[in-house]
Amino acid sequence: MPRDGLSDDAVRDLLLRTRRIAVVGASDKPSRPSHGVFGFLLARGYMALPVNPALDGRSVHGMQAVPSLEEAGPLDMVDVFRRSEEAGPVVDEAIRLGAKSVWLQLGIWDDAAAERARAAGVTIVMDRCPVIEWSRLGLPGRIPAGAAH
């Protein structure tokens, strides 16, 4: 069982129903995983916004970066590229801003923050990558038109 306890059906549903994603820690450097994942999300039809104070106003894959989650809202999902020890405050802010889900990338988990998210009704994914999950689950090239809300 994955660390986050989510079934394949739950992850599939999350990926197909999500529409608007803030990517915390997005990078404009092509060598960074967050750059590639951000581009992947855009190519799949998500409205993705890069969140990185160091890139404020700069472009990542044609999308203007914002310095904070607050400026990225409203949100369906917050995708987090931060160290595990820095994930908790991002999860808490996502909860406060009304995000429906938080996705912690490969190698990132915070069990206490996950408990807070679940208690608030927020789905949390930990130690996974949407690119890998998309392929592993055999999802279509783009979000089906009627699937996203």
N, CA, C and O atoms as a GROMACS GRO file, in nm:
protein
  596
    1MET      N    1   0.086  -0.119   0.000
    1MET     CA    2   0.000   0.000   0.000
    1MET      C    3   0.090   0.124   0.000
    1MET      O    4   0.185   0.131   0.077
    2PRO      N    5   0.060   0.221  -0.085
    2PRO     CA    6   0.139   0.345  -0.087
    2PRO      C    7   0.131   0.418   0.047
    2PRO      O    8   0.036   0.401   0.123
    3ARG      N    9   0.230   0.498   0.074
    3ARG     CA   10   0.238   0.572   0.200
    3ARG      C   11   0.114   0.657   0.225
    3ARG      O   12   0.072   0.674   0.340
    4ASP      N   13   0.054   0.712   0.119
    4ASP     CA   14  -0.063   0.798   0.136
    4ASP      C   15  -0.193   0.721   0.150
    4ASP      O   16  -0.297   0.779   0.182
    5GLY      N   17  -0.190   0.589   0.127
    5GLY     CA   18  -0.309   0.506   0.144
    5GLY      C   19  -0.411   0.518   0.033
    5GLY      O   20  -0.520   0.461   0.043
    6LEU      N   21  -0.380   0.590  -0.074
    6LEU     CA   22  -0.476   0.610  -0.183
    6LEU      C   23  -0.473   0.493  -0.281
    6LEU      O   24  -0.366   0.444  -0.318
    7SER      N   25  -0.590   0.450  -0.322
    7SER     CA   26  -0.602   0.344  -0.422
    7SER      C   27  -0.576   0.401  -0.562
    7SER      O   28  -0.576   0.523  -0.581
    8ASP      N   29  -0.553   0.312  -0.657
    8ASP     CA   30  -0.537   0.356  -0.796
    8ASP      C   31  -0.661   0.431  -0.843
    8ASP      O   32  -0.650   0.531  -0.913
    9ASP      N   33  -0.779   0.383  -0.805
    9ASP     CA   34  -0.903   0.451  -0.846
    9ASP      C   35  -0.909   0.592  -0.790
    9ASP      O   36  -0.952   0.684  -0.860
   10ALA      N   37  -0.865   0.610  -0.666
   10ALA     CA   38  -0.867   0.744  -0.605
   10ALA      C   39  -0.771   0.838  -0.676
   10ALA      O   40  -0.804   0.954  -0.701
   11VAL      N   41  -0.653   0.790  -0.710
   11VAL     CA   42  -0.554   0.873  -0.780
   11VAL      C   43  -0.603   0.905  -0.921
   11VAL      O   44  -0.591   1.018  -0.967
   12ARG      N   45  -0.658   0.805  -0.989
   12ARG     CA   46  -0.713   0.826  -1.123
   12ARG      C   47  -0.823   0.933  -1.119
   12ARG      O   48  -0.823   1.025  -1.201
   13ASP      N   49  -0.915   0.920  -1.026
   13ASP     CA   50  -1.025   1.016  -1.013
   13ASP      C   51  -0.971   1.157  -0.985
   13ASP      O   52  -1.018   1.255  -1.043
   14LEU      N   53  -0.873   1.165  -0.896
   14LEU     CA   54  -0.814   1.295  -0.863
   14LEU      C   55  -0.752   1.360  -0.987
   14LEU      O   56  -0.774   1.478  -1.013
   15LEU      N   57  -0.674   1.283  -1.062
   15LEU     CA   58  -0.609   1.338  -1.180
   15LEU      C   59  -0.710   1.378  -1.288
   15LEU      O   60  -0.687   1.476  -1.360
   16LEU      N   61  -0.819   1.306  -1.300
   16LEU     CA   62  -0.916   1.337  -1.404
   16LEU      C   63  -1.014   1.447  -1.365
   16LEU      O   64  -1.070   1.513  -1.453
   17ARG      N   65  -1.035   1.469  -1.236
   17ARG     CA   66  -1.132   1.570  -1.192
   17ARG      C   67  -1.068   1.705  -1.161
   17ARG      O   68  -1.135   1.808  -1.162
   18THR      N   69  -0.940   1.704  -1.134
   18THR     CA   70  -0.870   1.828  -1.104
   18THR      C   71  -0.862   1.914  -1.230
   18THR      O   72  -0.847   1.862  -1.341
   19ARG      N   73  -0.871   2.043  -1.212
   19ARG     CA   74  -0.860   2.133  -1.326
   19ARG      C   75  -0.751   2.240  -1.307
   19ARG      O   76  -0.672   2.264  -1.397
   20ARG      N   77  -0.748   2.301  -1.190
   20ARG     CA   78  -0.657   2.414  -1.165
   20ARG      C   79  -0.553   2.373  -1.061
   20ARG      O   80  -0.587   2.335  -0.949
   21ILE      N   81  -0.424   2.381  -1.099
   21ILE     CA   82  -0.315   2.334  -1.014
   21ILE      C   83  -0.212   2.446  -0.994
   21ILE      O   84  -0.168   2.508  -1.090
   22ALA      N   85  -0.176   2.470  -0.868
   22ALA     CA   86  -0.063   2.558  -0.836
   22ALA      C   87   0.057   2.469  -0.809
   22ALA      O   88   0.049   2.378  -0.726
   23VAL      N   89   0.167   2.494  -0.877
   23VAL     CA   90   0.288   2.414  -0.860
   23VAL      C   91   0.388   2.495  -0.778
   23VAL      O   92   0.454   2.585  -0.828
   24VAL      N   93   0.396   2.461  -0.649
   24VAL     CA   94   0.485   2.531  -0.556
   24VAL      C   95   0.627   2.479  -0.575
   24VAL      O   96   0.653   2.359  -0.564
   25GLY      N   97   0.717   2.571  -0.605
   25GLY     CA   98   0.855   2.533  -0.630
   25GLY      C   99   0.882   2.509  -0.778
   25GLY      O  100   0.985   2.451  -0.813
   26ALA      N  101   0.791   2.552  -0.864
   26ALA     CA  102   0.812   2.539  -1.008
   26ALA      C  103   0.941   2.611  -1.045
   26ALA      O  104   0.976   2.714  -0.987
   27SER      N  105   1.012   2.557  -1.143
   27SER     CA  106   1.139   2.614  -1.185
   27SER      C  107   1.136   2.650  -1.333
   27SER      O  108   1.065   2.587  -1.412
   28ASP      N  109   1.214   2.751  -1.369
   28ASP     CA  110   1.229   2.786  -1.510
   28ASP      C  111   1.352   2.718  -1.569
   28ASP      O  112   1.387   2.743  -1.685
   29LYS      N  113   1.418   2.633  -1.492
   29LYS     CA  114   1.537   2.561  -1.539
   29LYS      C  115   1.494   2.425  -1.595
   29LYS      O  116   1.443   2.342  -1.521
   30PRO      N  117   1.516   2.403  -1.725
   30PRO     CA  118   1.472   2.277  -1.787
   30PRO      C  119   1.528   2.151  -1.721
   30PRO      O  120   1.469   2.044  -1.734
   31SER      N  121   1.640   2.160  -1.652
   31SER     CA  122   1.698   2.042  -1.589
   31SER      C  123   1.628   2.002  -1.459
   31SER      O  124   1.654   1.893  -1.407
   32ARG      N  125   1.542   2.086  -1.406
   32ARG     CA  126   1.474   2.058  -1.279
   32ARG      C  127   1.347   1.975  -1.301
   32ARG      O  128   1.271   2.003  -1.393
   33PRO      N  129   1.323   1.874  -1.216
   33PRO     CA  130   1.201   1.795  -1.230
   33PRO      C  131   1.073   1.880  -1.227
   33PRO      O  132   0.977   1.849  -1.298
   34SER      N  133   1.071   1.986  -1.145
   34SER     CA  134   0.950   2.068  -1.137
   34SER      C  135   0.920   2.138  -1.270
   34SER      O  136   0.804   2.163  -1.301
   35HIS      N  137   1.023   2.167  -1.348
   35HIS     CA  138   1.002   2.227  -1.480
   35HIS      C  139   0.933   2.128  -1.573
   35HIS      O  140   0.837   2.162  -1.642
   36GLY      N  141   0.982   2.005  -1.574
   36GLY     CA  142   0.924   1.902  -1.660
   36GLY      C  143   0.783   1.865  -1.620
   36GLY      O  144   0.696   1.850  -1.706
   37VAL      N  145   0.759   1.850  -1.491
   37VAL     CA  146   0.625   1.816  -1.443
   37VAL      C  147   0.527   1.929  -1.476
   37VAL      O  148   0.414   1.904  -1.517
   38PHE      N  149   0.571   2.053  -1.457
   38PHE     CA  150   0.485   2.167  -1.488
   38PHE      C  151   0.445   2.165  -1.636
   38PHE      O  152   0.328   2.184  -1.668
   39GLY      N  153   0.540   2.142  -1.724
   39GLY     CA  154   0.511   2.134  -1.867
   39GLY      C  155   0.417   2.018  -1.899
   39GLY      O  156   0.328   2.031  -1.983
   40PHE      N  157   0.436   1.906  -1.832
   40PHE     CA  158   0.350   1.789  -1.850
   40PHE      C  159   0.205   1.823  -1.814
   40PHE      O  160   0.113   1.790  -1.887
   41LEU      N  161   0.187   1.890  -1.700
   41LEU     CA  162   0.052   1.926  -1.655
   41LEU      C  163  -0.016   2.018  -1.757
   41LEU      O  164  -0.133   2.000  -1.790
   42LEU      N  165   0.057   2.117  -1.806
   42LEU     CA  166   0.001   2.207  -1.907
   42LEU      C  167  -0.038   2.129  -2.033
   42LEU      O  168  -0.145   2.152  -2.090
   43ALA      N  169   0.049   2.038  -2.076
   43ALA     CA  170   0.023   1.961  -2.198
   43ALA      C  171  -0.098   1.869  -2.183
   43ALA      O  172  -0.159   1.831  -2.283
   44ARG      N  173  -0.132   1.834  -2.061
   44ARG     CA  174  -0.249   1.748  -2.037
   44ARG      C  175  -0.379   1.828  -2.026
   44ARG      O  176  -0.486   1.770  -2.013
   45GLY      N  177  -0.369   1.960  -2.032
   45GLY     CA  178  -0.488   2.042  -2.032
   45GLY      C  179  -0.523   2.107  -1.900
   45GLY      O  180  -0.628   2.170  -1.887
   46TYR      N  181  -0.436   2.092  -1.801
   46TYR     CA  182  -0.461   2.159  -1.673
   46TYR      C  183  -0.431   2.308  -1.684
   46TYR      O  184  -0.347   2.349  -1.764
   47MET      N  185  -0.499   2.387  -1.604
   47MET     CA  186  -0.464   2.528  -1.586
   47MET      C  187  -0.364   2.526  -1.471
   47MET      O  188  -0.404   2.522  -1.354
   48ALA      N  189  -0.236   2.528  -1.504
   48ALA     CA  190  -0.131   2.520  -1.403
   48ALA      C  191  -0.061   2.655  -1.390
   48ALA      O  192  -0.035   2.723  -1.488
   49LEU      N  193  -0.033   2.691  -1.264
   49LEU     CA  194   0.036   2.816  -1.236
   49LEU      C  195   0.162   2.790  -1.156
   49LEU      O  196   0.157   2.717  -1.056
   50PRO      N  197   0.274   2.848  -1.198
   50PRO     CA  198   0.397   2.832  -1.120
   50PRO      C  199   0.396   2.925  -0.999
   50PRO      O  200   0.366   3.044  -1.011
   51VAL      N  201   0.430   2.869  -0.883
   51VAL     CA  202   0.437   2.948  -0.760
   51VAL      C  203   0.580   2.940  -0.710
   51VAL      O  204   0.628   2.835  -0.666
   52ASN      N  205   0.648   3.054  -0.717
   52ASN     CA  206   0.787   3.059  -0.673
   52ASN      C  207   0.824   3.207  -0.658
   52ASN      O  208   0.830   3.280  -0.757
   53PRO      N  209   0.849   3.252  -0.534
   53PRO     CA  210   0.880   3.394  -0.515
   53PRO      C  211   1.004   3.439  -0.591
   53PRO      O  212   1.016   3.556  -0.627
   54ALA      N  213   1.098   3.348  -0.615
   54ALA     CA  214   1.219   3.385  -0.689
   54ALA      C  215   1.191   3.409  -0.837
   54ALA      O  216   1.273   3.470  -0.906
   55LEU      N  217   1.078   3.362  -0.886
   55LEU     CA  218   1.043   3.377  -1.028
   55LEU      C  219   0.928   3.474  -1.051
   55LEU      O  220   0.877   3.484  -1.162
   56ASP      N  221   0.887   3.546  -0.948
   56ASP     CA  222   0.771   3.635  -0.957
   56ASP      C  223   0.774   3.718  -1.085
   56ASP      O  224   0.868   3.793  -1.110
   57GLY      N  225   0.668   3.702  -1.165
   57GLY     CA  226   0.655   3.779  -1.288
   57GLY      C  227   0.725   3.719  -1.408
   57GLY      O  228   0.702   3.762  -1.521
   58ARG      N  229   0.811   3.620  -1.386
   58ARG     CA  230   0.879   3.555  -1.498
   58ARG      C  231   0.792   3.443  -1.552
   58ARG      O  232   0.696   3.402  -1.488
   59SER      N  233   0.827   3.395  -1.668
   59SER     CA  234   0.747   3.294  -1.736
   59SER      C  235   0.808   3.155  -1.722
   59SER      O  236   0.929   3.137  -1.733
   60VAL      N  237   0.721   3.057  -1.698
   60VAL     CA  238   0.758   2.915  -1.700
   60VAL      C  239   0.661   2.848  -1.796
   60VAL      O  240   0.540   2.847  -1.772
   61HIS      N  241   0.713   2.794  -1.904
   61HIS     CA  242   0.628   2.732  -2.007
   61HIS      C  243   0.514   2.826  -2.048
   61HIS      O  244   0.402   2.782  -2.071
   62GLY      N  245   0.544   2.955  -2.057
   62GLY     CA  246   0.447   3.052  -2.103
   62GLY      C  247   0.348   3.101  -1.998
   62GLY      O  248   0.261   3.182  -2.028
   63MET      N  249   0.361   3.053  -1.876
   63MET     CA  250   0.271   3.095  -1.767
   63MET      C  251   0.349   3.184  -1.671
   63MET      O  252   0.461   3.152  -1.631
   64GLN      N  253   0.289   3.297  -1.634
   64GLN     CA  254   0.356   3.392  -1.545
   64GLN      C  255   0.356   3.339  -1.401
   64GLN      O  256   0.252   3.303  -1.347
   65ALA      N  257   0.474   3.335  -1.341
   65ALA     CA  258   0.489   3.288  -1.204
   65ALA      C  259   0.434   3.390  -1.105
   65ALA      O  260   0.441   3.511  -1.127
   66VAL      N  261   0.379   3.339  -0.996
   66VAL     CA  262   0.332   3.423  -0.886
   66VAL      C  263   0.413   3.386  -0.762
   66VAL      O  264   0.464   3.274  -0.752
   67PRO      N  265   0.425   3.480  -0.668
   67PRO     CA  266   0.511   3.455  -0.552
   67PRO      C  267   0.448   3.371  -0.441
   67PRO      O  268   0.520   3.320  -0.354
   68SER      N  269   0.315   3.355  -0.442
   68SER     CA  270   0.252   3.284  -0.330
   68SER      C  271   0.128   3.208  -0.374
   68SER      O  272   0.070   3.237  -0.479
   69LEU      N  273   0.089   3.112  -0.294
   69LEU     CA  274  -0.034   3.038  -0.321
   69LEU      C  275  -0.156   3.130  -0.322
   69LEU      O  276  -0.247   3.114  -0.404
   70GLU      N  277  -0.155   3.226  -0.232
   70GLU     CA  278  -0.267   3.320  -0.223
   70GLU      C  279  -0.292   3.386  -0.359
   70GLU      O  280  -0.407   3.407  -0.398
   71GLU      N  281  -0.186   3.420  -0.430
   71GLU     CA  282  -0.200   3.487  -0.559
   71GLU      C  283  -0.232   3.390  -0.672
   71GLU      O  284  -0.263   3.433  -0.783
   72ALA      N  285  -0.224   3.260  -0.645
   72ALA     CA  286  -0.254   3.159  -0.748
   72ALA      C  287  -0.399   3.115  -0.746
   72ALA      O  288  -0.448   3.059  -0.844
   73GLY      N  289  -0.470   3.139  -0.636
   73GLY     CA  290  -0.605   3.087  -0.616
   73GLY      C  291  -0.704   3.136  -0.719
   73GLY      O  292  -0.673   3.227  -0.795
   74PRO      N  293  -0.822   3.080  -0.723
   74PRO     CA  294  -0.868   2.962  -0.649
   74PRO      C  295  -0.802   2.834  -0.702
   74PRO      O  296  -0.763   2.827  -0.818
   75LEU      N  297  -0.791   2.736  -0.617
   75LEU     CA  298  -0.714   2.616  -0.648
   75LEU      C  299  -0.796   2.489  -0.634
   75LEU      O  300  -0.881   2.478  -0.545
   76ASP      N  301  -0.770   2.394  -0.721
   76ASP     CA  302  -0.819   2.258  -0.700
   76ASP      C  303  -0.710   2.178  -0.628
   76ASP      O  304  -0.736   2.111  -0.529
   77MET      N  305  -0.588   2.187  -0.681
   77MET     CA  306  -0.476   2.109  -0.628
   77MET      C  307  -0.354   2.198  -0.609
   77MET      O  308  -0.331   2.292  -0.685
   78VAL      N  309  -0.277   2.167  -0.506
   78VAL     CA  310  -0.146   2.227  -0.486
   78VAL      C  311  -0.044   2.114  -0.500
   78VAL      O  312  -0.046   2.019  -0.422
   79ASP      N  313   0.044   2.125  -0.599
   79ASP     CA  314   0.149   2.028  -0.625
   79ASP      C  315   0.278   2.085  -0.565
   79ASP      O  316   0.320   2.195  -0.601
   80VAL      N  317   0.340   2.010  -0.474
   80VAL     CA  318   0.448   2.065  -0.392
   80VAL      C  319   0.584   2.005  -0.427
   80VAL      O  320   0.605   1.884  -0.416
   81PHE      N  321   0.675   2.092  -0.469
   81PHE     CA  322   0.816   2.059  -0.489
   81PHE      C  323   0.896   2.131  -0.382
   81PHE      O  324   0.965   2.228  -0.412
   82ARG      N  325   0.888   2.085  -0.259
   82ARG     CA  326   0.964   2.138  -0.146
   82ARG      C  327   1.012   2.019  -0.066
   82ARG      O  328   0.957   1.909  -0.078
   83ARG      N  329   1.114   2.038   0.016
   83ARG     CA  330   1.160   1.930   0.103
   83ARG      C  331   1.050   1.890   0.201
   83ARG      O  332   0.962   1.970   0.234
   84SER      N  333   1.057   1.766   0.247
   84SER     CA  334   0.957   1.716   0.342
   84SER      C  335   0.941   1.809   0.462
   84SER      O  336   0.830   1.836   0.506
   85GLU      N  337   1.053   1.858   0.514
   85GLU     CA  338   1.046   1.943   0.633
   85GLU      C  339   0.985   2.080   0.604
   85GLU      O  340   0.952   2.153   0.697
   86GLU      N  341   0.970   2.116   0.477
   86GLU     CA  342   0.909   2.243   0.439
   86GLU      C  343   0.766   2.225   0.386
   86GLU      O  344   0.700   2.323   0.352
   87ALA      N  345   0.719   2.101   0.380
   87ALA     CA  346   0.588   2.073   0.320
   87ALA      C  347   0.472   2.113   0.410
   87ALA      O  348   0.370   2.159   0.360
   88GLY      N  349   0.486   2.097   0.541
   88GLY     CA  350   0.375   2.123   0.634
   88GLY      C  351   0.313   2.261   0.619
   88GLY      O  352   0.191   2.270   0.607
   89PRO      N  353   0.392   2.369   0.620
   89PRO     CA  354   0.332   2.501   0.604
   89PRO      C  355   0.261   2.520   0.469
   89PRO      O  356   0.162   2.593   0.461
   90VAL      N  357   0.310   2.455   0.364
   90VAL     CA  358   0.244   2.465   0.233
   90VAL      C  359   0.110   2.392   0.240
   90VAL      O  360   0.010   2.441   0.187
   91VAL      N  361   0.108   2.276   0.304
   91VAL     CA  362  -0.017   2.202   0.320
   91VAL      C  363  -0.117   2.286   0.400
   91VAL      O  364  -0.234   2.295   0.363
   92ASP      N  365  -0.070   2.346   0.507
   92ASP     CA  366  -0.159   2.429   0.590
   92ASP      C  367  -0.216   2.546   0.511
   92ASP      O  368  -0.334   2.579   0.525
   93GLU      N  369  -0.133   2.609   0.427
   93GLU     CA  370  -0.182   2.721   0.347
   93GLU      C  371  -0.282   2.673   0.243
   93GLU      O  372  -0.382   2.740   0.216
   94ALA      N  373  -0.256   2.557   0.184
   94ALA     CA  374  -0.349   2.500   0.087
   94ALA      C  375  -0.485   2.473   0.152
   94ALA      O  376  -0.589   2.500   0.092
   95ILE      N  377  -0.483   2.421   0.273
   95ILE     CA  378  -0.607   2.397   0.348
   95ILE      C  379  -0.679   2.530   0.369
   95ILE      O  380  -0.799   2.541   0.343
   96ARG      N  381  -0.606   2.630   0.417
   96ARG     CA  382  -0.664   2.761   0.446
   96ARG      C  383  -0.726   2.824   0.322
   96ARG      O  384  -0.829   2.891   0.331
   97LEU      N  385  -0.665   2.802   0.207
   97LEU     CA  386  -0.712   2.863   0.083
   97LEU      C  387  -0.821   2.781   0.013
   97LEU      O  388  -0.872   2.821  -0.091
   98GLY      N  389  -0.856   2.666   0.071
   98GLY     CA  390  -0.966   2.588   0.016
   98GLY      C  391  -0.931   2.494  -0.097
   98GLY      O  392  -1.019   2.454  -0.174
   99ALA      N  393  -0.804   2.457  -0.110
   99ALA     CA  394  -0.766   2.359  -0.211
   99ALA      C  395  -0.836   2.226  -0.181
   99ALA      O  396  -0.857   2.190  -0.065
  100LYS      N  397  -0.870   2.154  -0.286
  100LYS     CA  398  -0.937   2.025  -0.268
  100LYS      C  399  -0.836   1.913  -0.245
  100LYS      O  400  -0.869   1.811  -0.185
  101SER      N  401  -0.713   1.933  -0.295
  101SER     CA  402  -0.611   1.829  -0.279
  101SER      C  403  -0.472   1.892  -0.275
  101SER      O  404  -0.450   2.003  -0.321
  102VAL      N  405  -0.381   1.815  -0.217
  102VAL     CA  406  -0.239   1.852  -0.213
  102VAL      C  407  -0.162   1.730  -0.260
  102VAL      O  408  -0.187   1.618  -0.216
  103TRP      N  409  -0.066   1.754  -0.349
  103TRP     CA  410   0.015   1.646  -0.404
  103TRP      C  411   0.160   1.674  -0.366
  103TRP      O  412   0.219   1.772  -0.411
  104LEU      N  413   0.218   1.587  -0.282
  104LEU     CA  414   0.359   1.597  -0.245
  104LEU      C  415   0.437   1.504  -0.337
  104LEU      O  416   0.407   1.385  -0.347
  105GLN      N  417   0.537   1.559  -0.404
  105GLN     CA  418   0.612   1.488  -0.506
  105GLN      C  419   0.696   1.373  -0.449
  105GLN      O  420   0.703   1.354  -0.328
  106LEU      N  421   0.758   1.298  -0.539
  106LEU     CA  422   0.842   1.184  -0.500
  106LEU      C  423   0.943   1.225  -0.392
  106LEU      O  424   1.008   1.329  -0.403
  107GLY      N  425   0.954   1.143  -0.290
  107GLY     CA  426   1.048   1.169  -0.182
  107GLY      C  427   0.998   1.268  -0.079
  107GLY      O  428   1.071   1.300   0.015
  108ILE      N  429   0.876   1.318  -0.094
  108ILE     CA  430   0.822   1.418  -0.002
  108ILE      C  431   0.703   1.360   0.073
  108ILE      O  432   0.608   1.311   0.012
  109TRP      N  433   0.710   1.366   0.206
  109TRP     CA  434   0.596   1.326   0.288
  109TRP      C  435   0.602   1.397   0.421
  109TRP      O  436   0.709   1.434   0.470
  110ASP      N  437   0.488   1.415   0.479
  110ASP     CA  438   0.474   1.475   0.611
  110ASP      C  439   0.345   1.418   0.670
  110ASP      O  440   0.236   1.465   0.640
  111ASP      N  441   0.360   1.316   0.754
  111ASP     CA  442   0.244   1.245   0.806
  111ASP      C  443   0.155   1.335   0.892
  111ASP      O  444   0.033   1.322   0.888
  112ALA      N  445   0.215   1.426   0.968
  112ALA     CA  446   0.134   1.517   1.051
  112ALA      C  447   0.054   1.612   0.964
  112ALA      O  448  -0.064   1.637   0.991
  113ALA      N  449   0.116   1.666   0.860
  113ALA     CA  450   0.044   1.755   0.768
  113ALA      C  451  -0.064   1.677   0.694
  113ALA      O  452  -0.172   1.731   0.668
  114ALA      N  453  -0.037   1.552   0.660
  114ALA     CA  454  -0.138   1.469   0.593
  114ALA      C  455  -0.260   1.451   0.683
  114ALA      O  456  -0.373   1.455   0.636
  115GLU      N  457  -0.237   1.430   0.811
  115GLU     CA  458  -0.349   1.416   0.906
  115GLU      C  459  -0.431   1.544   0.911
  115GLU      O  460  -0.554   1.540   0.912
  116ARG      N  461  -0.362   1.659   0.914
  116ARG     CA  462  -0.435   1.787   0.916
  116ARG      C  463  -0.517   1.805   0.788
  116ARG      O  464  -0.630   1.851   0.793
  117ALA      N  465  -0.458   1.767   0.675
  117ALA     CA  466  -0.529   1.780   0.548
  117ALA      C  467  -0.653   1.691   0.546
  117ALA      O  468  -0.763   1.736   0.513
  118ARG      N  469  -0.637   1.566   0.583
  118ARG     CA  470  -0.751   1.473   0.583
  118ARG      C  471  -0.860   1.522   0.678
  118ARG      O  472  -0.979   1.513   0.646
  119ALA      N  473  -0.820   1.572   0.796
  119ALA     CA  474  -0.919   1.623   0.893
  119ALA      C  475  -0.998   1.740   0.835
  119ALA      O  476  -1.112   1.762   0.873
  120ALA      N  477  -0.936   1.814   0.742
  120ALA     CA  478  -1.002   1.929   0.679
  120ALA      C  479  -1.076   1.888   0.551
  120ALA      O  480  -1.133   1.973   0.483
  121GLY      N  481  -1.075   1.759   0.519
  121GLY     CA  482  -1.144   1.712   0.399
  121GLY      C  483  -1.065   1.728   0.271
  121GLY      O  484  -1.122   1.724   0.162
  122VAL      N  485  -0.934   1.748   0.284
  122VAL     CA  486  -0.847   1.766   0.169
  122VAL      C  487  -0.776   1.634   0.138
  122VAL      O  488  -0.716   1.573   0.226
  123THR      N  489  -0.784   1.591   0.013
  123THR     CA  490  -0.714   1.470  -0.030
  123THR      C  491  -0.566   1.501  -0.036
  123THR      O  492  -0.526   1.605  -0.088
  124ILE      N  493  -0.483   1.410   0.017
  124ILE     CA  494  -0.339   1.432   0.010
  124ILE      C  495  -0.270   1.311  -0.051
  124ILE      O  496  -0.294   1.197  -0.012
  125VAL      N  497  -0.184   1.340  -0.147
  125VAL     CA  498  -0.102   1.240  -0.214
  125VAL      C  499   0.040   1.266  -0.167
  125VAL      O  500   0.085   1.380  -0.163
  126MET      N  501   0.112   1.159  -0.131
  126MET     CA  502   0.250   1.177  -0.085
  126MET      C  503   0.344   1.081  -0.157
  126MET      O  504   0.307   0.968  -0.190
  127ASP      N  505   0.465   1.129  -0.181
  127ASP     CA  506   0.573   1.048  -0.237
  127ASP      C  507   0.534   0.988  -0.372
  127ASP      O  508   0.562   0.871  -0.400
  128ARG      N  509   0.470   1.068  -0.456
  128ARG     CA  510   0.432   1.025  -0.591
  128ARG      C  511   0.453   1.140  -0.688
  128ARG      O  512   0.463   1.256  -0.650
  129CYS      N  513   0.459   1.104  -0.816
  129CYS     CA  514   0.472   1.203  -0.923
  129CYS      C  515   0.354   1.187  -1.018
  129CYS      O  516   0.326   1.075  -1.062
  130PRO      N  517   0.285   1.296  -1.052
  130PRO     CA  518   0.171   1.282  -1.144
  130PRO      C  519   0.210   1.230  -1.282
  130PRO      O  520   0.130   1.163  -1.347
  131VAL      N  521   0.330   1.259  -1.327
  131VAL     CA  522   0.375   1.209  -1.458
  131VAL      C  523   0.381   1.056  -1.453
  131VAL      O  524   0.332   0.988  -1.543
  132ILE      N  525   0.441   1.004  -1.348
  132ILE     CA  526   0.453   0.858  -1.334
  132ILE      C  527   0.315   0.795  -1.316
  132ILE      O  528   0.285   0.693  -1.378
  133GLU      N  529   0.233   0.855  -1.232
  133GLU     CA  530   0.100   0.799  -1.206
  133GLU      C  531   0.014   0.803  -1.332
  133GLU      O  532  -0.060   0.708  -1.360
  134TRP      N  533   0.022   0.911  -1.409
  134TRP     CA  534  -0.055   0.924  -1.532
  134TRP      C  535  -0.023   0.807  -1.626
  134TRP      O  536  -0.113   0.742  -1.679
  135SER      N  537   0.104   0.782  -1.644
  135SER     CA  538   0.148   0.674  -1.732
  135SER      C  539   0.112   0.538  -1.674
  135SER      O  540   0.058   0.452  -1.744
  136ARG      N  541   0.140   0.518  -1.547
  136ARG     CA  542   0.114   0.389  -1.481
  136ARG      C  543  -0.033   0.352  -1.486
  136ARG      O  544  -0.067   0.235  -1.501
  137LEU      N  545  -0.120   0.451  -1.474
  137LEU     CA  546  -0.264   0.426  -1.475
  137LEU      C  547  -0.324   0.423  -1.615
  137LEU      O  548  -0.443   0.397  -1.632
  138GLY      N  549  -0.241   0.450  -1.717
  138GLY     CA  550  -0.287   0.443  -1.856
  138GLY      C  551  -0.390   0.550  -1.890
  138GLY      O  552  -0.485   0.524  -1.964
  139LEU      N  553  -0.371   0.670  -1.834
  139LEU     CA  554  -0.467   0.778  -1.859
  139LEU      C  555  -0.449   0.835  -2.000
  139LEU      O  556  -0.343   0.817  -2.061
  140PRO      N  557  -0.552   0.903  -2.053
  140PRO     CA  558  -0.546   0.954  -2.191
  140PRO      C  559  -0.444   1.066  -2.206
  140PRO      O  560  -0.391   1.117  -2.107
  141GLY      N  561  -0.417   1.103  -2.330
  141GLY     CA  562  -0.321   1.208  -2.360
  141GLY      C  563  -0.356   1.343  -2.297
  141GLY      O  564  -0.267   1.420  -2.260
  142ARG      N  565  -0.485   1.371  -2.285
  142ARG     CA  566  -0.532   1.495  -2.223
  142ARG      C  567  -0.650   1.463  -2.133
  142ARG      O  568  -0.710   1.356  -2.142
  143ILE      N  569  -0.682   1.557  -2.046
  143ILE     CA  570  -0.798   1.540  -1.959
  143ILE      C  571  -0.921   1.534  -2.048
  143ILE      O  572  -0.941   1.624  -2.130
  144PRO      N  573  -1.005   1.432  -2.034
  144PRO     CA  574  -1.128   1.429  -2.113
  144PRO      C  575  -1.214   1.552  -2.083
  144PRO      O  576  -1.225   1.593  -1.968
  145ALA      N  577  -1.273   1.610  -2.185
  145ALA     CA  578  -1.347   1.736  -2.172
  145ALA      C  579  -1.450   1.735  -2.060
  145ALA      O  580  -1.461   1.833  -1.987
  146GLY      N  581  -1.525   1.628  -2.044
  146GLY     CA  582  -1.629   1.624  -1.942
  146GLY      C  583  -1.580   1.585  -1.803
  146GLY      O  584  -1.656   1.590  -1.707
  147ALA      N  585  -1.451   1.546  -1.791
  147ALA     CA  586  -1.403   1.494  -1.663
  147ALA      C  587  -1.366   1.605  -1.566
  147ALA      O  588  -1.397   1.595  -1.447
  148ALA      N  589  -1.302   1.709  -1.613
  148ALA     CA  590  -1.256   1.815  -1.524
  148ALA      C  591  -1.372   1.904  -1.483
  148ALA      O  592  -1.466   1.923  -1.560
  149HIS      N  593  -1.365   1.958  -1.360
  149HIS     CA  594  -1.471   2.049  -1.315
  149HIS      C  595  -1.419   2.189  -1.308
  149HIS      O  596  -1.493   2.280  -1.272
   0.00000   0.00000   0.00000
